[in-house]
Every structure is written in C-alpha cells, then in structure tokens.
Amino acid sequence: MDFLLNDVNFAFSVALTIVLGLALLEGVALVIGSSVMTLLDDLTGFDIDADVDADVSTGGLTAVLGWLCLDRLPLLVWLILMLTSFGITGLLYNSFVLSAFNIEILYWLAKPVALFSALIITHTMGGAIAKIVPKNETSAVSVNEFSGKVATITLGKASKGNAAEASLVDEYNQKHYVMVEPDSDNEEFPQGTKVVLIEKTNSSWIAAPFNP
C-alpha cells in the first residue's frame, strides 16, 4: 500500500482509481436500466472518419485518434483501456526501478514511459477489442440526422426525465444506440417499444410512440 501511495506513483494510482470508479458507475447504471457507456457516446456526439492505418505524421489529429482506435471503440471502453495501460505500466516501471536501481532520476522517466507504453497498448489492444465491443455510434451519418428515425427501446423503461437506451439502424445498415425519453409526463416506453426520434437534447432524444 505504501508503494501505491508513494508520490512517484500518485498519477498511476489515480488512473487506476478512475478506472475502478468508471466500472462501478457502469455497474450501478446497468442495475437501474441505463448505461454510462451509451451516455458518454451520446453526450460527446462526435465521429472520427479516419483510417486506423493512416500515416500519423501527416494525417493530423484525426489520424492520431484513429490510430488510437477512438473511432472504433465506445468512449468508456477506450478510457478504461488507456487509463489501465498507463497506470499498470507506470507501477511496473517504478517497481522495477525500485528493486533494480533505486536511482531517483529514473523515477522522473516513469510518466513518459508509461504514457508511451499506454499509447502502444491502446493501439494494439484497441483493434482486437473493437472486434468484440464495437463502437455504438460509428457511421458516415451524423447523430443529428436521426430525427424521424424509428428506434426500439433495448434497455430500461423510458419516462419523462428518465431516458432509456434505444437502438436504430441507419440507411447504411449500421446500428446506433441512443438515449430516448417521451415528451409527455404521462407516457412511458417499456423495453421493446418502437418510437420515433423527434428532437435531440443535450443528453437524449425526445421521442414519440411509433404508429405504423
């Protein structure tokens, strides 16, 4: 415990603590019928159109983010992968330095080494994880163009002020997940209900029952 709380390990311990907090939040959210992973992707609302094999030196910021697999993973999964890689590699580095050398100046290299290692690990493992946990919202279609689309409630029960997760398929046959809620206090959308997306708010979509 003293090793984890040492000043040279503070950043790495904080990173792993954040990972634990995110995991606990996601677990609680799933119990109450929501999802932090879906909410984060819905709140950020950005898509990255980049080839993960693009030349990072010439492709700019978009290519860098693509190389890091941010365009292929849900934001929550990406954060957990990046922070875990940073925290663990930093602690391993300092543990090795402590046991082999115990030279103070080497501890100052821990953060750059951990960051570089985390970037490599995120790039390498991100591609593999993306095949198992694909990003919820990856498409040439902007989320703002979902107005009028029919979605199906997949997780939770939506009510006014209490959004639930819904899925839809765009014209490119790509699946998206969004948070939806009814406009009326008297309406509820249980799991399996088909709804029409009407208006995008900061954190969810206002929807109406779908009547074919």
N, C-alpha and C positions, 0 to 999 in steps of 0.2 A: 504493500500500500504506500509506503514511503517513497518507493521508486516512482509510482504513478503520480504522486503529488509533488514531486520534485519540480523546481522551477523550469528545468530544461525540458520537462515532459508536459508542461501545462497545456500547450497548444494541442498536443496529441490526445491528452486525456479529455479535453473539451470536445474535440472532434468526435471521439467515441461516445461521449455522454450525449451529444446531439443525436447521434445515430440511435442510441437507446431510446431517447425521448421521442424521436420520429416513429420508431417501431411501436412504442406504447400508444402513441396518438392514433396510429393506423388501426391498432387492435381495438381500442375503445370506439373509434369511428365505425368500424365494421359491426361491432356489437349493437350500436344504435341505428344501424342501417344506412351509414354513409361511407365515405372513403376519402382519406386525406390525399391519396394518390390522384384520384379523379379531380378533386377540388383544386389541387395545385396546378394541374394541367389546364383546367378550365379558367382559373384566375390569371395565369400567365398569358394564355391565348396567343402564343407565337409558334410559328412553324419554321423550321430551318430546311431550306431546299439546297442541300449540299451533298456531293458525292463523298462518302467516307474515305475514299481512296484519293481524294483531291490533293494537289500539292499544297501543303500547309503554308509554305513560304510565299506562295503567290495568290492563294485563294482568299486571304484576308480573314477577318473574324469568323465569318460564316463557315469557311473551310475548317478552321480550328475547332469550332463547336461540333461540326460534322465529324471530324476526326476523333473527337472525344465521345462520339455516339450520342450526343444530346438530342439529335434529331431522330433517334431510333428507340429511345427508352423513355418511360414515364419519368417526370422530373424527380419524383420521390425516390424511385429506384436508382436514378443517376446520382442523386445527392448521397444516398446511403453507400453506394459503391465508392464514390470519390472520397468521402469522409472516412470510411472504414480503411481504405487503402492508405490514406495519409496518416491516420492515427496508428495503425499497426506497424507500418514500415518505419515510422519515426521512433516508436518504442523499441522495435527490434534493433534499429541502428544504435540508439543510445545504450541499450543493454549490451550490445557487442563492444562499444567503445569503453563502457564502464569495466567490463570484465577483461578486455584485452589491453587497453592502453591507459584509460582514465586520465587523458590529457584534455584539459578544459577547452582548448581552442577547437578541438574536434566536435564538441557539442554544438558549436555555433553553425556547423555544417548540417545539423540534423534536419532543420526545416527545409532547406533547398533540396537535400537528398530525398526527403520524404515527399515533397511536392513533385519532384521529377518522377519518382517511382510511382506515385499515385496517378499521374498523367498516363504513364505507360500501361499500368494495370487497368485503368479505366478504359483506355483504347482497346486493349487486348480482350479483357473480360466482358466489356460492354457489348461487343459484337456477338459474343456467344450468348450472353444473357438476353439480348434483343430477340433472338430466335425463340426464346421461351416466353419472355414477357415483352411483347411488342408495345410500342408507344400507342396510347389510346387515340391520340389525335394527330395523325400524320397524313397529310394529303395536300394536293395542289389546291384544294378548296379551303378558303378562309372560314373560320368558325362563324364569322358574321354573316355568311351566306346560307346558314342553316335555317333561316326564317322560312316558315312554310313547310318544312320537312316534317315527316311523321316519325316519331320515336316511340320506343317501347320501354316502359319502366322495368328496370332489371334488378334494382336493389333498393329496398326500403319502401316506405309509403310517403308520397309527396302531399304536403298540405301547405297552406299559405304561411310563408316564413320558415318552412322546413322542407328544403329541397331533397329530392331523391335522385338516384342515378338512373339515366336512361340511355339507350343505345339507338343509333340510326345508321343507315347505310347511304353514302352519297352516290352521285352519278358515276363515280369511278369504281364503285363496288367496294369502297373502303369503309370499314366500320369505325364509328366515333362514339365516344361516351361523353355525355354532358349531364349537368345537374339541372333539374327542372322543378318547377312548383306552379300550382294553379294561381290564377289572378284573384279568385274569389275565396273568402273565408269559409264558405260552405262546401267547397269542393275538396275531394281527396282523390289521389291517383294511386291505387294499390299496385303491387307488382304484377306485371303482365298487361297493364292498361296501355292502350295506344293513345298518344297525344300529338297535337300539332304545335310545333315551336312557333311562338309569336314574336317575342321581344327579348333581346339579350340585356341582362342587367350585369352588374359588376361581378357577381358570383354565380349566377344561374340564368336559366331561361324561363320566361313566363310562358306557360303552355295552356292549351285548351283541349278538351276531350275530342278525340278523332271520331267523326261520324261519317262513315263511308256512304 
